[in-house]
């Protein structure tokens, strides 16, 4: 499990991130405080406050997803 901070400050970016994450088998959670949504759900992602960074939890062993989403990464933990 890995956690990184991502910024998805436009609806087009939300759609692109969900598309990338949907291509992977693992689970992905986006969180702000106690509010958590499925990172593969465009509807869930669009309910988040996209003006601030969100915490993306990656429940996948394969690190290739990190390379694919590098444009969204603000800070890795």
One Martini backbone bead per residue (centre of mass of N, CA, C, O) as a GRO file, in nm:
protein
   77
    1UNK     BB    1   0.097   0.036   0.023
    2UNK     BB    2   0.024   0.368  -0.103
    3UNK     BB    3   0.083   0.727  -0.055
    4UNK     BB    4  -0.048   1.016  -0.233
    5UNK     BB    5  -0.040   1.333  -0.368
    6UNK     BB    6  -0.310   1.486  -0.555
    7UNK     BB    7  -0.397   1.682  -0.852
    8UNK     BB    8  -0.750   1.760  -0.962
    9UNK     BB    9  -0.826   2.071  -1.125
   10UNK     BB   10  -1.006   1.905  -1.346
   11UNK     BB   11  -1.234   1.721  -1.516
   12UNK     BB   12  -1.031   1.600  -1.722
   13UNK     BB   13  -0.842   1.484  -1.503
   14UNK     BB   14  -1.044   1.295  -1.371
   15UNK     BB   15  -1.095   1.122  -1.620
   16UNK     BB   16  -0.801   1.033  -1.666
   17UNK     BB   17  -0.746   0.900  -1.393
   18UNK     BB   18  -0.976   0.691  -1.402
   19UNK     BB   19  -0.876   0.551  -1.658
   20UNK     BB   20  -0.606   0.458  -1.551
   21UNK     BB   21  -0.707   0.302  -1.295
   22UNK     BB   22  -0.902   0.105  -1.457
   23UNK     BB   23  -0.640  -0.051  -1.587
   24UNK     BB   24  -0.634  -0.167  -1.295
   25UNK     BB   25  -0.679  -0.412  -1.041
   26UNK     BB   26  -0.657  -0.244  -0.818
   27UNK     BB   27  -0.704  -0.038  -0.550
   28UNK     BB   28  -0.850   0.305  -0.517
   29UNK     BB   29  -0.817   0.586  -0.299
   30UNK     BB   30  -0.988   0.889  -0.226
   31UNK     BB   31  -0.889   1.159   0.004
   32UNK     BB   32  -1.057   1.385   0.252
   33UNK     BB   33  -1.010   1.296   0.528
   34UNK     BB   34  -1.306   1.101   0.577
   35UNK     BB   35  -1.338   1.124   0.270
   36UNK     BB   36  -1.416   0.840   0.054
   37UNK     BB   37  -1.322   0.720  -0.274
   38UNK     BB   38  -1.327   0.575  -0.572
   39UNK     BB   39  -1.076   0.618  -0.815
   40UNK     BB   40  -1.264   0.481  -1.058
   41UNK     BB   41  -1.489   0.702  -0.995
   42UNK     BB   42  -1.612   0.973  -1.147
   43UNK     BB   43  -1.836   1.048  -0.952
   44UNK     BB   44  -1.671   1.041  -0.693
   45UNK     BB   45  -1.450   1.243  -0.776
   46UNK     BB   46  -1.657   1.485  -0.843
   47UNK     BB   47  -1.736   1.515  -0.524
   48UNK     BB   48  -1.482   1.646  -0.485
   49UNK     BB   49  -1.238   1.871  -0.390
   50UNK     BB   50  -1.037   1.986  -0.667
   51UNK     BB   51  -0.863   2.240  -0.542
   52UNK     BB   52  -0.724   2.014  -0.374
   53UNK     BB   53  -0.541   1.793  -0.248
   54UNK     BB   54  -0.522   1.438  -0.256
   55UNK     BB   55  -0.544   1.112  -0.128
   56UNK     BB   56  -0.372   0.834  -0.266
   57UNK     BB   57  -0.454   0.494  -0.246
   58UNK     BB   58  -0.248   0.209  -0.312
   59UNK     BB   59  -0.364  -0.141  -0.375
   60UNK     BB   60  -0.073  -0.214  -0.526
   61UNK     BB   61   0.224  -0.366  -0.637
   62UNK     BB   62   0.232  -0.217  -0.895
   63UNK     BB   63   0.434   0.066  -1.016
   64UNK     BB   64   0.318   0.165  -1.298
   65UNK     BB   65   0.107   0.373  -1.203
   66UNK     BB   66   0.304   0.598  -1.116
   67UNK     BB   67   0.394   0.670  -1.403
   68UNK     BB   68   0.103   0.735  -1.521
   69UNK     BB   69   0.045   0.967  -1.268
   70UNK     BB   70   0.273   1.194  -1.244
   71UNK     BB   71   0.101   1.460  -1.325
   72UNK     BB   72  -0.063   1.447  -1.029
   73UNK     BB   73   0.177   1.465  -0.848
   74UNK     BB   74   0.285   1.630  -0.547
   75UNK     BB   75   0.325   1.392  -0.315
   76UNK     BB   76   0.522   1.159  -0.165
   77UNK     BB   77   0.531   0.904   0.113
   0.00000   0.00000   0.00000
